[in-house]
């Protein structure tokens, strides 16, 4: 059912005849890592000018006074319905409850500057329903752009046990399960090809899918011109997955030299999710048990060394983007909009990439353009470029010096709409959704 009470359009937003201008800012090109003084104009939800031009009567103008303009953040490992600790998950929860929890977490993510999320296993397919409500049905929801997985798929008794995912065993069951998620509206398919660190009785190196099962899921995604993303702890399973066409991997707790070399040759994507083993106090504060926090801390040394090994084969500089190398992208595996160490989980993850040794320009790219490229959407969002979505953040500090500048986000713009802003004179543009 379509919404009959849509959000009022304002300058820059789709359906409004006027333009939103960001004038006098320092525009960060996250692809090249360079900064230039320029004005940015957003009309009908898209960037129409990056340069110099004159606003027209009726346009809205934000004077940036030298502040920095970057694209909205893209978080590629997001769970909007996850429950901590995992054992508290109610697998019989109603769809309405899942959708409400997802909507609340999605709003938090957007307000933190995350304008696009890729979800990787959501209860009752709440991500698909939320995307459908916001896009297809036109409901005025404060949520990021959602690229949805629906339910992840794992083996019976495997890593996903106790969570609200789908279980399958054998080629035919995996093929059917993947097709069901795609039929329901999934943009991609998430599978667990190894164990993890969620349960005491699993090994993050232990393979949990056969080659034939992986091949079945790849077949289903190719039928829909999309891809598989694999939860993967250890190297052997990753090497096997690449032989059947999987090249997007999450975690990488223990990658050996052979694996990172093959990943680089396959131009594979890796989401390190360093937060998972770097934030034991956050885990305890959010309902994880002591043994889970202790296990994460124990795995951290191996995880960090593994990711640093991957960085030695990573695409880092702008002139390397089209060549061989591992593509590093940012995703927290936690709630991206939740507070963490004085910032959001999304920003903290990008900081952890930089602190682990990924150069600043590559860390910033990991949470923006490279993340968009992973999903084949770099020509839609992920950088400040004419023709792309008007998803923009305004910062007080220069993120090309350190990504910790993302802690100074003062304004969030999504498709030309001011979600929030601390700039003078923006009150009218940031009124409540149904004002």
FITILO-43233 format. One line per 8 residues: number of its first residue (from 0); their letters; for each residue x, y, z of C-alpha. Coordinates in nm, 2 decimals. Example, Ala and Ser with C-alpha at 12.3 -4.5 7.8 and 13.67 -1.06 7.14 Angstrom:
2
0	as	1.23,-0.45,0.78  1.37,-0.11,0.71
end
This chain:
435
0	xxxxxxxx	0.00,0.00,0.00  0.14,0.33,-0.10  0.17,0.62,0.15  -0.09,0.89,0.10  0.08,1.13,0.34  0.44,1.17,0.19  0.72,1.37,0.33  0.70,1.74,0.23
8	xxxxxxxx	0.96,1.81,-0.03  1.22,2.08,0.03  1.50,2.23,-0.19  1.73,1.95,-0.31  1.48,1.67,-0.25  1.31,1.47,-0.52  0.99,1.65,-0.63  1.10,2.00,-0.53
16	xxxxxxxx	1.17,2.27,-0.80  1.46,2.43,-0.61  1.82,2.34,-0.55  2.01,2.29,-0.22  2.35,2.45,-0.23  2.66,2.38,-0.01  2.87,2.68,-0.07  3.23,2.75,0.03
24	xxxxxxxx	3.33,2.40,0.13  3.63,2.18,0.09  3.52,1.89,-0.12  3.69,1.56,-0.06  3.74,1.33,-0.36  3.74,0.99,-0.18  3.86,0.81,-0.49  4.18,1.01,-0.53
32	xxxxxxxx	4.22,1.13,-0.17  4.24,1.49,-0.28  4.06,1.81,-0.15  3.95,2.11,-0.35  3.75,2.42,-0.28  3.41,2.39,-0.46  3.04,2.45,-0.43  2.80,2.15,-0.44
40	xxxxxxxx	2.45,2.17,-0.57  2.18,1.90,-0.52  1.86,1.90,-0.72  1.59,1.63,-0.73  1.80,1.42,-0.49  2.11,1.42,-0.71  2.44,1.61,-0.72  2.42,1.85,-1.02
48	xxxxxxxx	2.72,2.07,-0.96  3.06,2.03,-0.81  3.24,2.35,-0.89  3.12,2.71,-0.92  2.78,2.84,-1.01  2.52,3.09,-0.89  2.21,2.99,-0.69  1.88,3.09,-0.83
56	xxxxxxxx	1.59,3.26,-0.65  1.41,3.01,-0.43  1.72,2.79,-0.38  1.84,2.71,-0.03  2.21,2.79,0.05  2.42,2.65,0.33  2.74,2.85,0.39  3.01,2.60,0.49
64	xxxxxxxx	3.29,2.85,0.56  3.56,2.60,0.48  3.41,2.29,0.63  3.47,1.95,0.46  3.22,1.77,0.23  3.24,1.39,0.20  2.99,1.13,0.07  2.76,0.96,0.31
72	xxxxxxxx	2.91,0.65,0.47  2.84,0.30,0.34  2.84,0.02,0.59  2.86,-0.32,0.42  2.82,-0.55,0.72  2.50,-0.45,0.90  2.25,-0.63,1.11  1.94,-0.42,1.20
80	xxxxxxxx	1.74,-0.69,1.39  2.03,-0.86,1.57  1.98,-0.94,1.94  2.25,-0.95,2.20  2.34,-1.20,2.34  2.25,-1.43,2.04  2.09,-1.69,2.26  1.82,-1.44,2.35
88	xxxxxxxx	1.70,-1.44,1.99  1.33,-1.53,1.96  1.31,-1.73,1.64  0.93,-1.70,1.66  0.93,-1.32,1.69  0.65,-1.15,1.48  0.74,-0.97,1.16  0.60,-0.65,1.31
96	xxxxxxxx	0.84,-0.66,1.60  1.14,-0.73,1.37  1.04,-0.45,1.14  1.01,-0.20,1.43  1.35,-0.29,1.57  1.50,-0.26,1.23  1.35,0.08,1.16  1.48,0.21,1.49
104	xxxxxxxx	1.83,0.09,1.43  1.82,0.21,1.07  1.73,0.56,1.18  2.02,0.56,1.43  2.25,0.46,1.14  2.13,0.74,0.92  2.17,1.00,1.19  2.53,0.88,1.24
112	xxxxxxxx	2.60,0.96,0.88  2.55,0.61,0.73  2.34,0.68,0.42  2.37,0.33,0.28  2.37,-0.01,0.45  2.42,-0.36,0.32  2.24,-0.60,0.55  2.37,-0.96,0.60
120	xxxxxxxx	2.10,-1.16,0.78  1.78,-1.01,0.92  1.51,-1.17,1.11  1.18,-1.21,0.92  1.35,-1.05,0.62  1.28,-0.71,0.80  1.55,-0.54,0.58  1.35,-0.63,0.26
128	xxxxxxxx	1.03,-0.51,0.41  1.19,-0.19,0.54  1.34,-0.12,0.20  1.01,-0.19,0.03  0.82,0.05,0.26  1.07,0.33,0.21  1.12,0.30,-0.16  0.84,0.11,-0.34
136	xxxxxxxx	0.56,0.23,-0.11  0.69,0.58,-0.05  0.67,0.58,0.33  0.85,0.88,0.48  1.10,0.68,0.69  1.43,0.80,0.83  1.63,0.51,0.70  1.95,0.47,0.49
144	xxxxxxxx	1.94,0.32,0.14  1.91,-0.06,0.21  2.08,-0.33,0.00  1.92,-0.63,0.16  2.01,-1.00,0.21  1.70,-1.12,0.38  1.79,-1.43,0.58  2.14,-1.57,0.56
152	xxxxxxxx	2.18,-1.94,0.48  2.39,-2.19,0.68  2.42,-2.56,0.74  2.21,-2.74,1.01  2.38,-2.69,1.35  2.64,-2.45,1.20  2.74,-2.09,1.27  2.38,-1.96,1.23
160	xxxxxxxx	2.22,-2.18,1.49  2.00,-1.99,1.73  1.98,-1.70,1.49  1.69,-1.64,1.26  1.86,-1.76,0.94  1.77,-2.03,0.69  1.92,-2.38,0.72  2.01,-2.61,0.43
168	xxxxxxxx	2.21,-2.92,0.36  2.33,-3.04,0.02  2.33,-2.88,-0.32  1.96,-2.88,-0.39  1.86,-2.74,-0.05  2.11,-2.45,-0.08  1.99,-2.38,-0.43  1.63,-2.37,-0.32
176	xxxxxxxx	1.70,-2.16,-0.01  1.90,-1.90,-0.21  1.62,-1.88,-0.47  1.37,-1.83,-0.20  1.56,-1.53,-0.06  1.60,-1.38,-0.41  1.23,-1.43,-0.48  1.15,-1.25,-0.16
184	xxxxxxxx	1.35,-0.95,-0.28  1.71,-1.00,-0.16  1.97,-0.80,-0.34  2.25,-1.06,-0.26  2.29,-1.38,-0.07  2.48,-1.43,0.26  2.62,-1.77,0.35  2.83,-1.91,0.63
192	xxxxxxxx	3.12,-2.11,0.48  3.31,-2.15,0.81  3.24,-2.13,1.18  3.29,-1.82,1.38  3.32,-1.69,1.73  2.96,-1.67,1.83  2.94,-2.01,1.99  3.17,-2.20,2.22
200	xxxxxxxx	3.15,-2.52,2.02  3.26,-2.39,1.68  3.59,-2.32,1.51  3.63,-2.00,1.30  3.86,-2.20,1.07  3.63,-2.50,1.03  3.46,-2.54,0.69  3.08,-2.56,0.71
208	xxxxxxxx	2.98,-2.58,0.34  3.08,-2.82,0.07  3.21,-2.70,-0.27  2.89,-2.83,-0.42  2.67,-2.63,-0.18  2.87,-2.32,-0.25  2.83,-2.38,-0.62  2.46,-2.40,-0.58
216	xxxxxxxx	2.43,-2.06,-0.42  2.65,-1.90,-0.69  2.42,-2.05,-0.95  2.12,-1.90,-0.79  2.27,-1.55,-0.77  2.39,-1.56,-1.13  2.03,-1.63,-1.23  1.95,-1.29,-1.08
224	xxxxxxxx	2.27,-1.11,-1.19  2.39,-1.06,-0.83  2.65,-1.22,-0.60  2.73,-1.42,-0.29  2.89,-1.28,0.03  3.05,-1.53,0.26  3.11,-1.53,0.63  3.46,-1.68,0.64
232	xxxxxxxx	3.71,-1.71,0.91  3.99,-1.92,0.77  4.19,-1.94,0.45  4.12,-2.29,0.31  3.74,-2.23,0.28  3.80,-1.90,0.11  4.04,-2.05,-0.14  3.78,-2.32,-0.22
240	xxxxxxxx	3.50,-2.06,-0.24  3.70,-1.86,-0.50  3.72,-2.16,-0.73  3.34,-2.15,-0.77  3.31,-1.78,-0.81  3.26,-1.63,-0.46  3.49,-1.33,-0.41  3.33,-1.13,-0.13
248	xxxxxxxx	3.43,-1.23,0.22  3.36,-1.12,0.58  3.59,-1.13,0.89  3.90,-1.31,0.77  4.01,-1.41,1.12  4.30,-1.62,1.00  4.42,-1.56,0.65  4.76,-1.72,0.55
256	xxxxxxxx	5.00,-1.59,0.29  4.87,-1.83,0.02  4.51,-1.71,0.08  4.58,-1.34,0.06  4.79,-1.39,-0.25  4.50,-1.58,-0.42  4.25,-1.32,-0.30  4.46,-1.04,-0.46
264	xxxxxxxx	4.48,-1.23,-0.78  4.10,-1.27,-0.78  4.05,-0.91,-0.68  3.84,-1.02,-0.39  3.66,-0.80,-0.14  3.73,-0.83,0.23  3.53,-0.67,0.51  3.77,-0.71,0.81
272	xxxxxxxx	3.50,-0.63,1.08  3.79,-0.55,1.32  3.53,-0.42,1.58  3.43,-0.78,1.64  3.75,-0.86,1.82  3.86,-0.51,1.92  3.58,-0.39,2.15  3.53,-0.63,2.44
280	xxxxxxxx	3.39,-0.36,2.67  3.13,-0.26,2.41  3.03,-0.62,2.39  2.98,-0.65,2.76  2.79,-0.32,2.77  2.55,-0.46,2.50  2.46,-0.79,2.65  2.73,-1.02,2.54
288	xxxxxxxx	2.84,-1.28,2.79  3.18,-1.26,2.96  3.31,-1.57,2.77  3.21,-1.42,2.44  3.41,-1.10,2.52  3.70,-1.31,2.64  3.70,-1.52,2.33  3.69,-1.21,2.10
296	xxxxxxxx	3.98,-1.06,2.29  4.17,-1.39,2.26  4.11,-1.41,1.88  4.21,-1.04,1.83  4.58,-1.10,1.80  4.53,-1.36,1.52  4.26,-1.15,1.36  4.47,-0.83,1.36
304	xxxxxxxx	4.77,-1.01,1.21  4.55,-1.17,0.95  4.41,-0.84,0.84  4.75,-0.67,0.83  4.86,-0.96,0.61  4.57,-0.88,0.38  4.67,-0.51,0.37  5.00,-0.61,0.22
312	xxxxxxxx	4.81,-0.73,-0.09  4.54,-0.46,-0.08  4.45,-0.19,-0.33  4.56,0.13,-0.16  4.65,0.40,-0.40  4.42,0.57,-0.66  4.62,0.44,-0.95  4.58,0.08,-0.83
320	xxxxxxxx	4.20,0.07,-0.83  4.16,-0.12,-1.15  4.44,-0.37,-1.09  4.49,-0.68,-0.89  4.47,-0.66,-0.51  4.23,-0.71,-0.23  3.96,-0.45,-0.20  3.91,-0.35,0.16
328	xxxxxxxx	3.57,-0.23,0.26  3.42,-0.12,0.60  3.15,-0.29,0.79  3.12,-0.32,1.16  2.90,-0.63,1.22  2.77,-0.43,1.51  2.49,-0.17,1.49  2.64,0.11,1.28
336	xxxxxxxx	2.46,0.39,1.46  2.53,0.27,1.81  2.77,0.48,2.02  3.12,0.33,2.05  3.42,0.51,2.21  3.28,0.86,2.17  3.17,0.81,1.81  2.95,0.56,1.62
344	xxxxxxxx	3.03,0.20,1.55  3.05,0.28,1.18  3.31,0.55,1.23  3.50,0.34,1.49  3.54,0.05,1.24  3.69,0.29,0.98  3.93,0.42,1.25  4.03,0.06,1.33
352	xxxxxxxx	4.12,0.00,0.97  4.35,0.31,0.98  4.50,0.21,1.31  4.57,-0.14,1.18  4.79,0.01,0.90  4.55,0.08,0.61  4.65,0.42,0.47  4.41,0.70,0.55
360	xxxxxxxx	4.29,0.75,0.19  4.22,0.38,0.16  4.04,0.37,0.49  3.82,0.66,0.39  3.76,0.49,0.05  3.67,0.16,0.23  3.37,0.33,0.40  3.25,0.51,0.09
368	xxxxxxxx	3.34,0.46,-0.28  3.50,0.11,-0.24  3.20,-0.01,-0.04  2.97,0.12,-0.32  3.19,-0.06,-0.58  3.16,-0.39,-0.40  2.78,-0.37,-0.46  2.83,-0.25,-0.82
376	xxxxxxxx	2.67,0.09,-0.73  2.97,0.32,-0.75  2.79,0.51,-1.03  2.49,0.57,-0.80  2.65,0.67,-0.47  2.97,0.67,-0.27  3.15,0.98,-0.39  3.09,1.35,-0.44
384	xxxxxxxx	3.04,1.35,-0.81  2.79,1.51,-1.05  2.50,1.27,-1.13  2.54,1.07,-0.81  2.30,1.06,-0.52  2.30,1.37,-0.30  2.42,1.17,0.01  2.66,1.41,0.18
392	xxxxxxxx	2.83,1.47,0.52  2.97,1.80,0.64  3.27,1.77,0.87  3.47,2.02,1.08  3.80,1.85,1.02  3.99,1.71,0.72  3.94,1.33,0.68  4.24,1.30,0.44
400	xxxxxxxx	4.47,1.38,0.75  4.30,1.11,0.96  3.97,0.93,0.93  3.90,1.03,1.30  3.78,1.36,1.14  3.46,1.16,1.08  3.39,1.21,1.45  3.31,1.57,1.36
408	xxxxxxxx	3.01,1.51,1.14  2.78,1.80,1.19  2.54,1.77,0.90  2.39,1.46,0.73  2.22,1.49,0.39  2.04,1.21,0.22  1.92,1.24,-0.14  1.92,1.62,-0.09
416	xxxxxxxx	1.73,1.62,0.24  1.89,1.76,0.55  1.85,1.48,0.80  2.02,1.68,1.07  2.25,1.98,1.08  2.43,2.20,1.33  2.47,2.48,1.07  2.30,2.82,1.14
424	xxxxxxxx	1.98,2.87,0.96  1.89,2.51,0.88  1.60,2.47,1.12  1.34,2.50,0.85  1.51,2.24,0.63  1.54,1.98,0.91  1.19,1.99,1.04  1.03,1.66,1.16
432	xxx	0.93,1.42,0.89  0.56,1.51,0.90  0.60,1.88,0.99
end
